[in-house]
Amino acid sequence: MADTTKIEDKAERKKLKRAARKKAAPKAKRTTPRGSNKKKVKKMARGQSKR
């Protein structure tokens, strides 16, 4: 992504960012599913919330 911090005009900045996004190489497909390293929560007792 191009550094657009120096550009004050919002429309101009947006235009540059879009151009940079189009030019950038496509990201590789994920190797692991999203959220696979999240803490897994065991099924809790039904009824009143326990967490």
C-alpha beads as a LAMMPS data file, in Angstrom:
LAMMPS data file: protein, C-alpha beads

51 atoms
50 bonds

1 atom types
1 bond types

-500.0 500.0 xlo xhi
-500.0 500.0 ylo yhi
-500.0 500.0 zlo zhi

Masses

1 110.0

Atoms # bond

1 1 1 0.000 0.000 0.000
2 1 1 1.318 3.442 -0.898
3 1 1 2.077 5.870 1.931
4 1 1 -0.735 8.437 1.736
5 1 1 -0.254 10.192 5.078
6 1 1 1.103 13.339 3.401
7 1 1 -1.965 13.824 1.154
8 1 1 -4.624 16.017 2.752
9 1 1 -7.353 15.716 0.089
10 1 1 -9.530 12.705 0.924
11 1 1 -10.670 11.988 -2.644
12 1 1 -7.103 12.138 -3.963
13 1 1 -5.883 9.836 -1.192
14 1 1 -8.690 7.359 -1.921
15 1 1 -7.827 7.349 -5.622
16 1 1 -4.159 6.574 -4.890
17 1 1 -5.035 3.832 -2.438
18 1 1 -7.392 2.166 -4.921
19 1 1 -4.736 2.265 -7.632
20 1 1 -2.190 0.727 -5.243
21 1 1 -4.655 -2.002 -4.280
22 1 1 -5.271 -2.863 -7.928
23 1 1 -1.516 -3.043 -8.614
24 1 1 -0.704 -5.193 -5.552
25 1 1 -0.129 -8.918 -6.037
26 1 1 -3.129 -11.028 -5.012
27 1 1 -2.892 -12.538 -1.558
28 1 1 -2.323 -16.276 -1.289
29 1 1 -5.181 -18.531 -0.240
30 1 1 -5.297 -19.366 3.458
31 1 1 -3.492 -22.509 4.514
32 1 1 -5.401 -22.909 7.791
33 1 1 -9.049 -22.100 8.357
34 1 1 -9.812 -18.690 9.817
35 1 1 -10.006 -18.645 13.605
36 1 1 -8.368 -22.064 13.912
37 1 1 -6.059 -20.869 16.703
38 1 1 -8.868 -19.331 18.737
39 1 1 -9.521 -20.673 22.225
40 1 1 -12.105 -23.416 21.921
41 1 1 -14.941 -23.256 24.444
42 1 1 -16.519 -26.480 25.685
43 1 1 -20.321 -26.756 25.700
44 1 1 -21.488 -25.236 28.949
45 1 1 -24.553 -25.998 31.027
46 1 1 -27.691 -24.848 29.276
47 1 1 -29.895 -22.238 30.891
48 1 1 -28.494 -19.253 32.762
49 1 1 -25.341 -17.800 31.220
50 1 1 -22.183 -19.104 32.873
51 1 1 -19.700 -16.770 31.206

Bonds

1 1 1 2
2 1 2 3
3 1 3 4
4 1 4 5
5 1 5 6
6 1 6 7
7 1 7 8
8 1 8 9
9 1 9 10
10 1 10 11
11 1 11 12
12 1 12 13
13 1 13 14
14 1 14 15
15 1 15 16
16 1 16 17
17 1 17 18
18 1 18 19
19 1 19 20
20 1 20 21
21 1 21 22
22 1 22 23
23 1 23 24
24 1 24 25
25 1 25 26
26 1 26 27
27 1 27 28
28 1 28 29
29 1 29 30
30 1 30 31
31 1 31 32
32 1 32 33
33 1 33 34
34 1 34 35
35 1 35 36
36 1 36 37
37 1 37 38
38 1 38 39
39 1 39 40
40 1 40 41
41 1 41 42
42 1 42 43
43 1 43 44
44 1 44 45
45 1 45 46
46 1 46 47
47 1 47 48
48 1 48 49
49 1 49 50
50 1 50 51
